[in-house]
Amino acid sequence: MNKRITPLLIAALVSLSFISKAQQFWIENWTGTSCASLCTTYTGPNGAWKVDTVGTMGAAANIWYFSNTEQGMGRTVCGSGSGSSATAHIGNQSNSPAAFLFCPNGDCGAAYDAGGSSPSVTSNERIESPVINCTGKGTITLSFNYIQGGQALKDNDSVMYFDGTTWAFLSATPKTNNSGCLGQGKWTYYSVALPLSANNNANVKIGFKWTNDDDGAGTDPSFAIDSIVLNAATTSGILALNDYKNSQIYPNPNKGNFTLKFENIQSNSSLEIYNVLGEKVYQSELSSIDENQINLANPKAGVYLYRVFSADRTISSEGKFMVK
């Protein structure tokens, strides 16, 4: 068993308590590459990843590499250089000033040129997964391990989502706590819920966009990612998004107290609410088929997903809200 998958499998087994049929159905660990350095393309068991320019790119822009120069490590472990456990990471081109001084070929792992001199390192480049078939899957969560330094939201990675037609922003990955790693990063777990349009969708993609504003401010590491997983509830007979009966939640955002209103649901329906880690935080029978008042006890700020089940456990409504 690949040692990098083990922490994820352990976490998955723990999280199975939130729903008995939770499953990992898509994993990317860059196992299809044995590239020592400088590889800017990658094709693995899931298919080929695409590298796409999505904004201004300077003459010496930071770029994505798929190689062993930055190792995928266990969570809370400081990063390490060359080995046999590849990652996707942001490095330099050989013509950037920092590459010339410190890393002649440009790919020295998750190390980057923050800019401030000529030529420009302005960067807007996204890696995009192969098409992911989410048919029969619902309440889908994307998770991964990563390291990141950079500068606030100026030199930073964004998690992106493609519904088959349009790319959309999901979240900006927070900076990792890299203390004690001597310029390297401390590997950290992160997860985010995919939009409802991913449910039962055969044409999903995920992406990671690196941006650098070339202002000369920013610290290593840049960004590296490993152990990407899509996890879902097994949803035999799941309805397509357009088949869900309409529901409204207000206010949204809220503080855990809100109204859930339906156009039409069956009597004897029940409500379940999950955080983005897939943990069930609330369950109750609905008192009305029209409008229900919901009160969560001391909820943490963040995004939550709700699902309404009929008596036979068929999903009749699904949505998300934010607690602030």
C-alpha positions in Angstrom: 0.0 0.0 0.0 1.3 3.5 -0.8 2.3 5.0 2.4 0.9 8.4 1.4 -2.6 7.0 1.1 -2.6 5.5 4.6 -3.5 8.6 6.6 -6.3 9.3 4.3 -7.7 5.8 4.7 -7.5 6.1 8.4 -9.4 9.4 8.3 -11.9 7.8 6.0 -12.6 4.9 8.4 -13.1 7.4 11.2 -15.5 9.5 9.1 -17.6 6.5 8.1 -19.6 7.0 11.3 -21.3 10.1 9.7 -22.9 8.0 7.0 -22.7 4.2 6.8 -22.0 4.2 3.0 -19.5 7.0 2.7 -16.8 6.1 0.1 -13.7 7.4 -1.5 -14.2 7.1 -5.3 -11.4 9.1 -6.8 -7.8 9.5 -5.7 -4.8 11.3 -7.2 -1.3 10.7 -5.8 0.8 11.4 -8.9 1.8 7.7 -8.9 2.0 7.8 -12.7 5.3 9.8 -12.7 8.8 8.9 -11.9 10.1 12.3 -13.0 13.1 13.5 -11.1 12.7 17.1 -12.1 11.3 19.6 -14.6 8.2 17.7 -15.8 5.4 20.1 -16.8 2.9 17.5 -17.9 1.5 14.5 -16.1 -0.6 11.5 -17.1 -1.6 9.0 -14.5 -4.1 6.2 -13.8 -7.0 8.7 -13.9 -5.8 10.3 -17.2 -4.0 13.5 -18.2 -3.9 16.7 -16.2 -4.0 19.9 -18.2 -2.0 23.0 -17.5 -3.9 26.1 -18.5 -3.0 29.8 -18.6 -5.9 31.7 -17.0 -4.5 35.3 -16.8 -1.4 37.4 -17.4 1.8 35.4 -17.4 5.1 37.3 -17.2 8.2 36.4 -19.2 9.6 34.5 -16.2 6.3 33.4 -14.6 6.1 30.7 -11.9 5.0 27.4 -13.4 3.6 24.0 -12.3 5.9 21.0 -12.1 4.9 17.3 -11.5 8.1 15.8 -10.1 10.0 14.3 -7.2 11.8 17.5 -6.2 9.1 18.2 -3.6 8.0 15.1 -1.6 4.4 14.3 -0.5 4.8 13.8 3.2 2.5 12.8 6.0 0.3 15.5 7.7 2.2 17.7 10.3 5.5 16.6 8.8 7.9 19.2 7.3 8.5 18.9 3.6 11.5 17.2 2.1 13.4 17.4 -1.2 14.1 14.8 -3.8 12.9 11.2 -3.4 10.3 8.9 -4.9 7.0 10.5 -3.8 6.0 13.0 -6.4 3.8 16.1 -6.0 2.4 18.8 -8.1 4.1 22.1 -7.1 4.9 25.6 -8.1 8.5 26.4 -9.1 10.3 28.9 -11.4 11.4 29.1 -15.0 15.1 29.0 -15.5 15.1 32.6 -16.7 13.7 34.0 -13.5 16.2 36.0 -11.3 15.7 33.7 -8.3 16.2 30.6 -10.4 19.4 32.1 -11.8 20.8 32.7 -8.3 19.5 29.7 -6.3 18.1 27.1 -8.6 19.5 27.2 -12.2 16.9 24.8 -13.7 13.9 26.3 -12.0 12.5 23.2 -10.4 13.8 23.0 -6.8 10.5 21.8 -5.3 7.9 24.3 -3.8 10.3 27.2 -4.0 9.5 30.3 -6.0 10.5 33.8 -7.2 8.1 36.4 -5.7 9.2 39.0 -8.2 10.1 42.7 -7.9 12.6 42.8 -10.7 12.9 42.0 -14.4 11.8 39.8 -16.1 8.3 39.7 -14.7 7.1 36.7 -12.7 3.4 37.6 -12.8 1.6 34.2 -12.8 -1.9 32.9 -13.4 -1.7 29.2 -14.2 -4.1 26.4 -13.3 -3.7 22.7 -13.3 -6.9 20.8 -14.3 -7.8 17.2 -13.5 -9.0 14.7 -16.1 -12.8 14.4 -16.3 -14.2 12.8 -13.1 -17.4 10.8 -13.4 -19.6 11.5 -10.4 -22.6 9.6 -11.7 -24.4 8.1 -8.7 -22.5 10.2 -6.2 -23.8 13.0 -4.0 -22.7 15.3 -1.1 -19.2 15.2 -2.5 -16.2 16.5 -0.6 -12.7 17.3 -2.1 -9.8 16.8 0.3 -6.0 16.9 -0.1 -2.7 17.4 1.7 -0.7 20.5 0.9 1.9 23.1 1.9 1.8 26.8 1.2 3.6 30.0 2.0 3.5 32.8 -0.5 1.9 36.1 0.4 -1.7 36.6 1.7 -4.0 36.3 -1.2 -1.5 37.8 -3.6 0.8 34.8 -4.1 -1.7 32.0 -3.3 -3.5 28.9 -4.6 -7.2 28.8 -5.3 -9.3 25.6 -5.5 -11.4 25.5 -8.7 -14.4 23.4 -9.9 -15.7 22.6 -13.4 -19.3 21.5 -13.8 -19.0 20.4 -17.4 -19.6 23.9 -18.7 -18.0 26.6 -16.5 -15.1 26.9 -14.1 -15.9 28.4 -10.7 -13.9 29.4 -7.7 -14.4 27.2 -4.6 -11.9 28.5 -2.0 -8.5 30.0 -1.4 -6.3 27.6 0.5 -5.0 29.1 3.8 -1.3 29.4 4.5 0.0 26.4 6.3 1.8 26.7 9.7 5.4 26.1 8.5 7.2 26.8 11.8 10.3 24.8 12.4 10.5 23.6 8.7 13.5 25.8 7.7 11.9 27.2 4.5 10.0 24.1 3.8 6.3 23.6 4.5 4.4 21.6 7.1 2.0 19.2 5.3 -1.6 20.0 6.2 -5.0 18.5 5.4 -7.7 20.6 3.8 -11.2 19.8 2.5 -14.0 21.7 0.8 -17.5 20.6 -0.4 -18.2 20.5 -4.1 -21.3 22.4 -5.3 -24.6 20.5 -5.7 -24.1 20.6 -9.5 -21.4 17.9 -9.0 -24.1 15.4 -7.8 -24.7 12.7 -10.4 -22.6 14.7 -12.9 -20.4 12.7 -15.3 -18.3 15.7 -16.4 -16.7 17.2 -13.2 -13.2 18.5 -13.1 -11.2 20.0 -10.2 -8.4 22.5 -10.6 -5.7 24.4 -8.6 -4.8 27.9 -9.7 -1.6 29.6 -8.6 -1.4 33.4 -8.7 1.6 35.7 -8.1 1.4 39.5 -8.4 5.1 40.1 -8.9 5.5 42.5 -6.0 8.6 40.9 -4.6 6.9 40.0 -1.3 6.4 36.4 -0.3 8.1 33.5 1.3 8.7 29.8 0.5 7.2 27.4 0.2 5.1 28.3 -2.8 2.4 25.6 -3.1 2.6 21.8 -3.4 -0.3 19.3 -3.3 -0.6 15.6 -2.8 -3.1 12.8 -1.9 -6.2 14.4 -3.6 -9.4 12.5 -2.7 -13.1 12.8 -3.7 -15.4 11.3 -1.0 -19.1 10.9 -1.4 -22.1 9.3 0.1 -23.2 6.2 -1.9 -26.3 7.5 -3.5 -28.1 4.7 -5.2 -31.0 6.2 -7.1 -29.8 9.8 -6.5 -31.8 12.4 -8.3 -30.2 14.8 -10.8 -29.9 18.3 -9.4 -32.8 19.6 -11.5 -35.1 16.9 -10.0 -34.7 18.1 -6.5 -37.8 19.8 -5.1 -37.0 23.4 -4.4 -36.1 24.5 -0.9 -35.1 27.9 0.6 -33.0 28.6 3.7 -33.0 32.0 5.3 -31.2 33.9 6.6 -28.1 32.6 4.8 -25.4 33.2 6.2 -26.8 32.7 9.7 -25.6 31.9 13.2 -27.1 28.4 13.3 -30.7 29.5 13.7 -32.6 29.6 10.4 -35.8 28.7 8.5 -35.9 25.9 6.0 -38.8 26.3 3.6 -40.0 23.8 1.0 -42.3 23.9 -2.0 -43.4 20.3 -1.4 -42.0 17.4 0.5 -43.5 14.2 1.9 -44.7 13.9 5.4 -42.5 11.9 7.8 -39.4 13.4 6.2 -36.2 13.9 8.2 -33.3 16.5 8.1 -29.6 15.8 8.4 -26.9 18.4 8.5 -23.2 17.8 7.8 -20.0 19.9 8.1 -17.5 19.9 5.2 -15.6 17.0 6.8 -18.7 14.8 6.3 -19.5 14.7 10.1 -23.2 14.7 10.9 -23.9 17.6 13.3 -27.7 17.6 13.4 -30.6 15.2 12.7 -34.3 15.6 13.3 -37.7 14.7 12.0 -39.3 17.6 10.2 -42.4 18.9 11.9 -43.9 20.5 8.7 -43.9 19.8 5.0 -43.8 23.5 4.4 -41.6 25.5 6.8 -39.4 24.4 9.7 -37.3 26.4 12.3 -33.9 24.9 12.8 -31.6 25.7 15.7 -28.0 24.3 15.8 -26.3 24.2 19.2 -23.0 26.2 19.2 -22.1 25.6 15.6 -18.6 26.5 14.3 -18.3 29.0 11.5 -18.1 27.5 8.1 -20.1 25.9 5.3 -22.7 23.2 6.1 -24.7 20.9 3.9 -28.3 19.7 4.5 -30.2 16.8 3.1 -33.9 16.0 3.5 -34.9 12.3 3.3 -38.3 10.9 2.8 -39.4 7.9 4.9 -37.8 5.4 2.4 -34.5 7.4 2.6 -34.9 8.9 -0.8 -33.3 12.3 -1.1 -36.0 14.9 -1.6 -34.0 18.1 -1.1 -30.4 19.1 -0.7 -28.5 22.4 -0.2 -25.9 24.3 1.7 -25.6 27.3 4.0 -23.0 29.2 5.9 -22.7 29.9 9.6 -20.8 33.1 10.4 
